[in-house]
Amino acid sequence: MINTYLLPLKKAFEKNADPEYSFGMKKYMRSKFDYYGIKSELRKKLSKNFLKTYGLPDKDSFVKIIKDLWNLPQPEYQYFALELLEKMRKKIKKEHIEVIEYLIIEKSWWDSVDGLAANVVGKFFSKYPELINDYTEKWMTSGNIWLQRTCLLFQLKYKNNTDLDLLFKFINRLSGSKEFFIQKAIGWVLREYSKTNPKIVIDFVENNTLANLSKREALKVIKRKNPEILL
């Protein structure tokens, strides 16, 4: 049974379900989950109206509410959980790393994991940098590709604050992976950092062995601006 706080949101989502659009969303996500079929713009509007009316959950219940949202079958609830985590980031404490890890592992797919990695985990580790080494090492050695993808992507928005030694260490440890979502994440985080320092990315790509997918993704922005580059 979900927390009563969420019942008006559930009612709003059910009322605005679109079976035809749901079919397309499910197909796009490789039939992983069953969607209500609420388009992003409308879903955000419904979420905004809900929060305006009912406010944020209190600090004592928000973890239970986040887990309730995560365990509901429709991904629209997980998207709302990500919104709540963003809005309640000041209430997230060190001990909540266990909840964050749970969210990464449960119902894992690229959309929820990427939202967690770049926004929730990235901001969490900025707030508690002393936890980075222990938890990222644990995740890297877990064998779970979604925890590993999180290690690659949590610095996605760090720009000049990126710990390049840590990032490049993770990339080199995972560069031999055959997993699409790992190869793609390597390319994505390098491409994003190339907007801050393209030379460092070029040097890294030149001097390290990367999957072709990772290399193509890493150099997309650089090649668009400098089409003469032959890497």
Sine and cosine of phi, psi and omega as CSV:
sin_phi,cos_phi,sin_psi,cos_psi,sin_omega,cos_omega
0.00,0.00,0.77,-0.64,-0.03,-1.00
-0.99,0.14,0.35,-0.94,0.02,-1.00
-0.87,0.50,0.65,-0.76,-0.04,-1.00
-0.86,0.51,-0.44,0.90,0.05,-1.00
-0.82,0.58,-0.55,0.84,-0.11,-0.99
-1.00,0.05,-0.16,0.99,-0.11,-0.99
-0.87,0.49,-0.68,0.73,0.05,-1.00
-0.90,0.45,-0.56,0.83,0.06,-1.00
-0.92,0.40,-0.70,0.72,0.03,-1.00
-0.85,0.52,-0.68,0.73,0.02,-1.00
-0.89,0.45,-0.67,0.74,0.00,-1.00
-0.91,0.41,-0.67,0.74,0.01,-1.00
-0.91,0.42,-0.70,0.71,-0.01,-1.00
-0.90,0.44,-0.62,0.79,0.00,-1.00
-0.91,0.42,-0.51,0.86,-0.08,-1.00
-0.97,-0.23,0.26,0.96,0.03,-1.00
-0.90,0.43,0.59,-0.81,-0.01,-1.00
-0.76,-0.65,0.99,-0.12,-0.08,-1.00
-0.84,0.55,-0.60,0.80,-0.02,-1.00
-0.92,0.40,-0.72,0.70,0.03,-1.00
-0.94,0.35,-0.54,0.84,0.04,-1.00
-0.86,0.51,-0.65,0.76,0.00,-1.00
-0.87,0.50,-0.70,0.71,0.01,-1.00
-0.91,0.41,-0.66,0.76,0.02,-1.00
-0.90,0.43,-0.69,0.73,0.00,-1.00
-0.89,0.46,-0.67,0.74,0.02,-1.00
-0.90,0.44,-0.68,0.73,0.00,-1.00
-0.88,0.47,-0.58,0.82,-0.01,-1.00
-1.00,-0.06,0.39,0.92,0.09,-1.00
0.85,0.53,0.58,0.81,0.06,-1.00
0.86,0.51,0.46,0.89,0.00,-1.00
-0.94,0.33,-0.62,0.79,-0.12,-0.99
-0.65,-0.76,0.34,-0.94,0.08,-1.00
-0.99,-0.16,0.85,-0.53,-0.06,-1.00
-0.99,-0.16,0.43,-0.90,0.23,-0.97
-0.94,0.34,-0.49,0.87,-0.04,-1.00
1.00,0.07,0.59,0.81,0.01,-1.00
-1.00,-0.09,0.85,-0.53,0.00,-1.00
-0.89,0.45,0.49,-0.87,-0.15,-0.99
-0.82,0.58,-0.71,0.70,-0.05,-1.00
-0.88,0.47,-0.69,0.73,0.01,-1.00
-0.94,0.35,-0.66,0.75,0.01,-1.00
-0.85,0.52,-0.69,0.72,0.01,-1.00
-0.91,0.42,-0.58,0.82,0.04,-1.00
-0.92,0.39,-0.70,0.72,0.03,-1.00
-0.89,0.46,-0.66,0.75,0.02,-1.00
-0.90,0.44,-0.69,0.73,0.01,-1.00
-0.89,0.46,-0.69,0.72,0.01,-1.00
-0.90,0.43,-0.64,0.77,0.03,-1.00
-0.88,0.47,-0.74,0.67,-0.03,-1.00
-0.92,0.40,-0.55,0.83,0.03,-1.00
-0.91,0.42,-0.60,0.80,-0.04,-1.00
-0.99,0.13,-0.68,0.73,-0.17,-0.99
-0.94,-0.33,-0.16,0.99,0.04,-1.00
0.95,0.33,-0.06,-1.00,0.02,-1.00
-0.99,0.12,0.48,-0.87,0.07,-1.00
-0.91,0.41,0.40,-0.91,0.02,-1.00
-0.96,0.26,0.31,-0.95,-0.14,-0.99
-0.90,0.44,-0.40,0.92,-0.03,-1.00
-0.99,0.16,-0.34,0.94,-0.06,-1.00
-0.91,-0.41,-0.11,0.99,-0.17,-0.99
-0.93,0.38,-0.52,0.86,0.03,-1.00
-0.91,0.40,-0.70,0.72,0.05,-1.00
-0.87,0.49,-0.65,0.76,-0.01,-1.00
-0.92,0.40,-0.67,0.74,0.04,-1.00
-0.87,0.49,-0.70,0.72,0.02,-1.00
-0.91,0.40,-0.63,0.78,0.07,-1.00
-0.86,0.51,-0.72,0.69,0.02,-1.00
-0.87,0.50,-0.66,0.75,-0.05,-1.00
-0.92,0.39,-0.51,0.86,-0.09,-1.00
-1.00,0.02,-0.13,0.99,0.09,-1.00
-0.96,0.28,0.53,-0.85,-0.16,-0.99
-0.94,0.35,-0.51,0.86,-0.09,-1.00
-1.00,0.10,0.77,-0.63,-0.02,-1.00
-0.88,0.48,-0.35,0.94,0.07,-1.00
-0.83,0.56,-0.51,0.86,0.05,-1.00
-0.95,0.33,-0.60,0.80,0.04,-1.00
-0.92,0.40,-0.60,0.80,0.04,-1.00
-0.90,0.44,-0.62,0.78,0.05,-1.00
-0.92,0.38,-0.61,0.79,0.05,-1.00
-0.86,0.51,-0.64,0.76,0.04,-1.00
-0.90,0.44,-0.63,0.78,0.06,-1.00
-0.88,0.47,-0.70,0.72,0.01,-1.00
-0.89,0.46,-0.69,0.73,0.01,-1.00
-0.87,0.49,-0.62,0.79,0.03,-1.00
-0.92,0.40,-0.70,0.72,-0.05,-1.00
-0.95,0.30,-0.41,0.91,-0.06,-1.00
-0.95,-0.30,0.36,0.93,-0.09,-1.00
-0.86,0.51,-0.49,0.87,0.00,-1.00
-0.94,0.35,-0.34,0.94,0.01,-1.00
-1.00,-0.03,-0.08,1.00,-0.02,-1.00
-0.98,0.18,0.82,-0.57,-0.04,-1.00
-0.94,-0.34,0.09,-1.00,-0.03,-1.00
-0.80,0.60,-0.69,0.73,-0.09,-1.00
-0.91,0.41,-0.26,0.97,-0.01,-1.00
-0.97,0.23,-0.06,1.00,0.07,-1.00
-0.86,0.51,-0.53,0.85,0.01,-1.00
-0.92,0.40,-0.61,0.79,0.05,-1.00
-0.93,0.38,-0.68,0.73,0.01,-1.00
-0.87,0.50,-0.69,0.72,0.04,-1.00
-0.87,0.49,-0.67,0.74,0.04,-1.00
-0.85,0.53,-0.69,0.72,-0.03,-1.00
-0.91,0.41,-0.58,0.82,0.02,-1.00
-0.92,0.39,-0.64,0.77,-0.10,-0.99
-0.98,0.18,-0.61,0.79,-0.08,-1.00
-0.99,0.11,0.71,-0.70,0.03,-1.00
0.80,0.60,0.67,0.74,-0.11,-0.99
-0.93,0.37,0.74,-0.67,0.18,-0.98
-0.34,-0.94,0.25,-0.97,-0.20,-0.98
-0.88,0.48,-0.57,0.82,-0.09,-1.00
-0.93,0.36,-0.72,0.70,0.01,-1.00
-0.95,0.30,-0.67,0.75,-0.02,-1.00
-0.90,0.43,-0.64,0.76,0.01,-1.00
-0.92,0.40,-0.62,0.79,0.07,-1.00
-0.90,0.44,-0.63,0.77,0.05,-1.00
-0.93,0.37,-0.72,0.69,-0.10,-0.99
-0.90,0.44,-0.82,0.57,-0.13,-0.99
-0.96,0.28,-0.52,0.86,-0.08,-1.00
-0.97,-0.25,-0.85,0.53,-0.10,-1.00
-0.96,0.28,-0.83,0.56,-0.05,-1.00
-0.92,0.39,-0.65,0.76,0.01,-1.00
-0.84,0.54,-0.71,0.70,0.00,-1.00
-0.96,0.29,-0.56,0.83,0.03,-1.00
-0.89,0.46,-0.73,0.68,-0.02,-1.00
-0.95,0.33,-0.43,0.90,0.12,-0.99
-0.91,0.40,-0.58,0.82,-0.02,-1.00
-0.98,0.19,-0.57,0.82,-0.05,-1.00
-0.79,-0.62,0.92,0.40,-0.07,-1.00
-0.89,0.46,-0.36,0.93,0.00,-1.00
-0.92,0.38,-0.23,0.97,0.02,-1.00
-1.00,-0.07,-0.16,0.99,-0.14,-0.99
-0.86,0.51,-0.81,0.58,-0.14,-0.99
-0.88,0.48,-0.73,0.68,-0.05,-1.00
-0.90,0.43,-0.71,0.70,-0.09,-1.00
-0.98,0.22,-0.62,0.78,0.03,-1.00
-0.93,0.37,-0.58,0.82,0.06,-1.00
-0.91,0.42,-0.67,0.74,0.06,-1.00
-0.86,0.51,-0.70,0.71,-0.02,-1.00
-0.94,0.35,-0.63,0.78,0.00,-1.00
-0.89,0.45,-0.60,0.80,-0.05,-1.00
-1.00,0.01,0.01,1.00,-0.07,-1.00
-0.95,0.31,-0.44,0.90,-0.12,-0.99
0.99,0.14,-0.06,1.00,0.02,-1.00
-1.00,0.07,0.89,-0.46,-0.11,-0.99
-0.91,0.41,-0.43,0.90,-0.04,-1.00
-0.98,0.20,-0.57,0.82,0.14,-0.99
-0.92,0.39,-0.64,0.77,0.04,-1.00
-0.91,0.41,-0.66,0.75,0.05,-1.00
-0.88,0.48,-0.61,0.79,0.05,-1.00
-0.89,0.46,-0.64,0.77,0.05,-1.00
-0.86,0.50,-0.59,0.81,0.01,-1.00
-0.96,0.28,-0.59,0.80,-0.21,-0.98
-0.99,-0.17,-0.17,0.99,-0.09,-1.00
-0.91,0.41,-0.37,0.93,0.03,-1.00
-1.00,-0.05,0.20,0.98,-0.12,-0.99
-0.81,0.59,-0.56,0.83,-0.06,-1.00
-0.96,-0.29,0.23,0.97,-0.08,-1.00
-0.98,0.21,-0.39,0.92,0.00,-1.00
0.78,0.63,-0.87,-0.50,-0.05,-1.00
-0.93,0.37,-0.21,0.98,0.03,-1.00
-1.00,-0.01,0.07,1.00,0.00,-1.00
-0.89,0.45,0.73,-0.68,0.12,-0.99
-1.00,0.09,1.00,-0.07,-0.10,-0.99
-0.91,0.40,-0.60,0.80,0.03,-1.00
-0.86,0.51,-0.70,0.71,0.00,-1.00
-0.92,0.39,-0.73,0.69,-0.02,-1.00
-0.87,0.49,-0.75,0.66,-0.05,-1.00
-0.92,0.39,-0.53,0.85,0.07,-1.00
-0.89,0.45,-0.71,0.71,0.01,-1.00
-0.91,0.42,-0.68,0.74,-0.01,-1.00
-0.87,0.50,-0.73,0.69,-0.03,-1.00
-0.91,0.40,-0.55,0.83,0.04,-1.00
-0.93,0.36,-0.47,0.88,-0.06,-1.00
-0.96,-0.29,-0.01,1.00,-0.14,-0.99
-0.90,0.43,-0.37,0.93,0.02,-1.00
-1.00,0.03,0.01,1.00,-0.02,-1.00
-0.91,0.42,0.64,-0.77,0.07,-1.00
-1.00,-0.02,-0.06,1.00,-0.03,-1.00
-0.95,0.33,0.81,-0.59,0.01,-1.00
-0.82,0.57,-0.71,0.71,-0.11,-0.99
-0.95,0.32,-0.36,0.93,0.11,-0.99
-0.99,0.16,-0.74,0.68,0.02,-1.00
-0.86,0.51,-0.66,0.75,0.00,-1.00
-0.91,0.41,-0.67,0.75,-0.01,-1.00
-0.91,0.42,-0.64,0.77,0.05,-1.00
-0.85,0.52,-0.74,0.67,0.01,-1.00
-0.90,0.43,-0.64,0.77,-0.05,-1.00
-0.90,0.43,-0.75,0.66,-0.05,-1.00
-0.93,0.37,-0.57,0.82,0.08,-1.00
-0.93,0.37,-0.66,0.75,0.03,-1.00
-0.88,0.48,-0.67,0.74,-0.01,-1.00
-0.91,0.41,-0.67,0.75,0.00,-1.00
-0.94,0.34,-0.41,0.91,0.02,-1.00
-0.89,0.45,-0.36,0.93,0.06,-1.00
-0.95,0.30,-0.36,0.93,0.04,-1.00
-1.00,-0.06,-0.70,0.71,-0.03,-1.00
-0.53,-0.85,1.00,0.06,-0.05,-1.00
-0.89,0.46,-0.56,0.83,-0.04,-1.00
-0.88,0.47,-0.68,0.73,0.00,-1.00
-0.89,0.46,-0.63,0.77,0.01,-1.00
-0.93,0.38,-0.68,0.73,0.04,-1.00
-0.86,0.51,-0.73,0.68,0.01,-1.00
-0.87,0.49,-0.66,0.75,-0.02,-1.00
-0.92,0.40,-0.70,0.71,0.00,-1.00
-0.90,0.44,-0.62,0.78,0.00,-1.00
-0.91,0.42,-0.56,0.83,-0.19,-0.98
-0.95,-0.31,0.17,0.99,0.02,-1.00
-0.68,-0.73,0.46,-0.89,-0.02,-1.00
-1.00,0.04,0.89,-0.46,0.00,-1.00
-0.81,-0.59,0.46,-0.89,0.13,-0.99
-0.89,0.46,0.49,-0.87,-0.02,-1.00
-0.84,0.54,-0.63,0.78,0.04,-1.00
-0.88,0.48,-0.71,0.70,0.00,-1.00
-0.88,0.48,-0.68,0.73,-0.03,-1.00
-0.91,0.42,-0.71,0.70,0.01,-1.00
-0.86,0.51,-0.72,0.69,0.00,-1.00
-0.90,0.43,-0.65,0.76,-0.04,-1.00
-0.87,0.49,-0.58,0.82,-0.14,-0.99
-0.99,-0.17,0.06,1.00,-0.09,-1.00
-0.83,0.56,-0.79,0.62,-0.05,-1.00
-0.92,0.38,-0.68,0.74,-0.01,-1.00
-0.87,0.49,-0.71,0.70,-0.03,-1.00
-0.94,0.33,-0.52,0.85,0.04,-1.00
-0.91,0.42,-0.60,0.80,0.00,-1.00
-1.00,0.09,-0.43,0.90,-0.05,-1.00
-0.71,-0.70,0.96,0.29,-0.11,-0.99
-0.88,0.48,-0.24,0.97,-0.02,-1.00
-0.98,0.20,-0.22,0.97,-0.01,-1.00
-0.91,0.42,0.75,-0.66,-0.11,-0.99
-0.95,-0.30,0.19,0.98,-0.01,-1.00
-0.86,0.51,0.00,0.00,0.00,0.00
